[in-house]
Amino acid sequence: MHEMKYLTGYPEEIKHQVRLLINENQLATVLLKKYSGTHEIRTDSALYCYVLALKNMFIRNAGPLSKVVFDNDIHVIRRALGLHTAISRVQGQKLKSKSEIRISSLFKHVPAKFLRMIAVHELAHLKEKEHNKAFYKLCVSMEPDYHQLEFDLRLYLTHVDLFGELTWVKAMT
């Protein structure tokens, strides 16, 4: 029986369906059929522009972002795909705060919708620190398919654990 560590909060019926897909070697097929290609964002500066555009579209009144980068040190093993950090420093008589978003380098070569989901998730932390009802409501307001994308990403991570990364075809533009 396959461990379902990315699906622990889901009902047993869902986990059973995923196990069937795994046993029939269909998990990759389902994911590749649903998500056809990768995004074009490969550099930290392109990622910063992408996330900043999302922020300006949905949560313009949130504090500024000082940095958005792909991070090789964020690993799924530590149960993190992205990190939002807020750093406050005293400069003279003023308190300066900086917000940074770090996204796992795993997201360099995945479908655009997965990158959008994790960017939305980390942006939501600018307004809501905890994973509560308001947090998920904000995520859904920025990405209506947020919950489905999160589930599908969990399926992808399960596949990575069992079989390694999928090779997504580069998106056609």
N, C-alpha and C positions, 0 to 999 in steps of 0.2 A: 504494500500500500504506500502511495506517495504522500509525503508530508505536504500539507497545505498551509505553510507558515504565512503566506501572503493573503490567505483567505480565511484566517482564523475567526473573524467576526461574522462570516457569512453562514447561512443555514446549511445544514448537512446535505440537503437536497442539491444545492448549488455545487457544493464540493464533490458530490457524487457524479454530477454531470461533467465536471472538470476532469475527474479521474477517468471517466469513460473516454473523453477526448484524448487524454494522455495514453491510455492503454491501446487505443486504436490509432495512435500516431497522427491524430488530427488537430492537435492544438495549434501547431505552426500553420497548418492549412487555413484554419479558421481566422487566425490573426492576419496572415498575409492577404487573405481575401478581403477582409474588412478594412485594412489599412494598407494602401498600395505603395507608398513610397516615403522617402525621408525628406526632411526639410533641407534648406540651403544654409542654415545658420551654423557656421563652424568656428567663428572667432568670438572672443570675448566682446569686442566692440560691436559686432553684429548682434550678439545676444543682448547687450545693453540697450541698443536701439530698439530691438524687438520688445523687450520687457517695458521700456520707457513708453513706447507707443501704446501698449496695453494699459499701463498705469494712467496715462493721459486720457485715454478713452473712457475708462471706468471709474477710477478713483483719483481724479485730478487733485482733490483737496487733501490727499494724504501727504505726509512729509516727503522731502526729496530723496531720491536714491543716489548714493554716492558711488556705488559699484555694483555691477552685475557680472559674474564670471562663471565659466565652466570650471569645476573643481575636480581634479583627479583624486583628491583625498576623501571625497564623500563616497562612502560605499553602502550599498544596500544592506550589507551585513550588519551595519550599525543602525539599521532601521531608519535611514535617512536618504532621501533622494535630492533634497535641496535644503538649504538653511537660510533663514532670515536672521540677521543680527543687527542690533541697534547698539551703537557705541556712543557714549557721552563723554566729552572731554571739556575741561575748563580751559578757556583761552582768554587770558586777561580776566575781565569781570563778567564774561559771558560764558554760558554753557552751550557748547556746540554739539549737536548730535548728528551722527551719520548712520544711514541704513544701508546695509549690504545684503545682496542676495547671491548665494552660491548654489549652483545647480550641478548635480553630478554629471561628469563627462559622459556617462552612459547615454545621456540625452542628445549627444552630438549626432548620433546615427539611428534615430528612431523617427517614426512618422510625426509630422508637424502637430497633429492633434495631441500626442503625448507631451511634446514640449510645451504646447499651450496650456495643458492641464497643470503641469508642474509650475509654470510661470504664474498662472492664476492663483494656485495654491499659495505660493510664496508671497505674491502681492497682497493676498487677503490678510496675511499676517501684519501688514503695515497698519491695518485698522483693527483687526481682532487677533489678539495674541494666542488665545486658546482655541482648540478645536471644538467649538460649541455650535449651537444652532445658528447663531448670527454669522459665525465664520462660514459655515457651509452655505448659508443663504447668499452671502456675498460671492462665494465661489460660483454658485449657480447663476447669479446675476451677470457675472463676467463670462461664463461658459455654460450655456444651458445644458449641455451633455456632460457636465462635470462628473456626475456619479457613474455614468456608463464608462467614461474614459478612465476613471480611477479603477474601476473593476477590470477593464481590458488591460490596463497597465499592470495590474496585479497578475493577470493571466500571463502576460509577457514575462514578468519577473519569475513566475513559476517555470516557464519554459527555459529561461536563462539558467536557472538553478539546475534543472534536470538535463538539459541538452546543449546549453551554450546559447550565445546570442543568435538571433535571426539575422539573415542578410536581407535587408530591405532594399528594394530596387530604388535607385535615386528617382525622385519625383520628376515627372516631365513638366516643363514649363512652356 
